[in-house]
Amino acid sequence: MTRKQKRLSVIAGGLAFMAAATRLTFYALGQKASYFYMPADLTLASTQPGQRIRLGGLVEKGTVTRGEGATVAFSVTDTQKSVKVTYVGILPDLFREEQGVITEGTFGPDSVFVADSVLAKHDERYMPKDVADGLKAKGVWQESKGK
């Protein structure tokens, strides 16, 4: 092998390695992607069973029920449609009815959203951006006038 051929083979091997690493990285990121939906945006066509999504909205008043152990059931609404959610775990301290929430998980076979994480709003003026944008687009949520 000549010196030029060795150099070209090393460059080709490096490019092949970089292409494989890039492809694996994008594949892994695609598997972890979860799309954000409001309850009114959900249709059977928009989500496949087992697909991870983020569901955001307001915790519907009067729907929070505590089951055995750390099981909690509640509904997330955008005032047009509600989605029943179950969660097993400790809820954030600021979780309460009529407050902004984002849940992440999948739909079960009974069309109940099974959340594996729940994020609640963080202070009196904070609303998760995706939730606030969705509620603003529907004309439901308005920014508080204050400080």
N, C-alpha and C positions, 0 to 999 in steps of 0.2 A: 504494500500500500504506500502510495506516495504521501508526502507531507500534506498536500492540498486535500487529498481524499480523507485523511485522518481528521483534519480540521472540519471538513464538511460533515463527516459522520458524527463528530462531537456536537456540532451545531444542530444537526437534525435530531439527535438524541435529546438534547436540551429542549428543543422546541416541542418534541413529542411529549416529554415529561411535563412541560408547562401547560400544554393543551389538555392532558389528562387531569392535572391538578385543577385547572379552571373548570373543566366539565364536572368533576366530582364536587367542587365547591358550589356551583350553581344548582346541582341536583340536591345537595343537602339543604341549601337555603330554600329551595322550592318545596321541600317536604315540611319545613317548619313554618311556611307562610300561613297566616290566618287572616281572612278577609273580614272587614268590619261591616256589620249590617244593623239597621234599625228594625224593630219588629214589623213595620209596614213594608219594608223592603224584601222580606223573606217570602219566597215562593218555593214550591217543590222543585221547580226547575233550577233555581239559583243555588241550591245546596244539595249535594249528594250525601247519602248516609255515610257517616264516618269522617266527613270533611270537617276540619277544624275551622271554626269561625270565631269572631268576636261579636258579641251581641251587646248593644248598648241602648240605654234609655233611662227611664225613671222607674224606681221600684214602686209598683202599683200599691195604693193604699188598701190595707185590709187583707193582703194576700200572703204575708209572711207567716209561715207555720213551721214550728220546730218539731222534728221527729225524734226518733231514738238516737241517742248519742249526739254526734255533731251534724246530723242531717238537717238541712233547712230547705224548705220549698218556698218559692215566691214567684211573682210574675213581673216581667219587665215590659213596660209599655212606652209608647210614644204618643199616647192619647188616641191613636187611630186603631191600633191593634195591640194585643198582649200576647206574650209568649211565656208559658210556664217553664220555670227553671228549678232544677234540684242541684244542691251542692252539699258535699260532705267535707266538712272542715271547719276551721274557725274563721268567722267573718271578720272583716276589718272593723275596728272600733267605731268608725264613722258611718257604718252601714245602717240605714234606716229607711222607712217608707217615704215616698215622694222625693227622694234624692237621686242624683245621678249615679249610675253604676255601669261598669263594663264587665261582662263575664266572658270567659273564654272556654270553649269546649266543643262538644259535638251533639247532634240530635240523636236521641235514642229511638228504638223501634216504635215507641208509643207517641212520637212527636213531641216529647218533652225534652227540653234542652238540658243536657247533663254538663254542668260547669265543673272545671277542675281548678279555676282561679276566679276570684271576684275582686274587682278593684272598685273602691268607693271614692267619692269626691273627697278632696283633701282639706279644704277650709270653706268658709261661708261664701266666698266669691269664686271659687274654682269649679269649673265644669270641664270634664275631659273634652278636648277639642273636637274629636269626631262626634261625640254625643251632642255637644253644643251646636255644631254645624248642622247636624241632622235635624235637631229640634227647631233651630232657626229657620231652616228651609221649609219646615211644615208650619211655621208661624206659631209654635207652641211656647218656645222659651225665649225670654228676653233678658238681656244683660241688666244686672242690677245697677241702679244709679247710686253712686256713693263716692267714696273716697277716691 
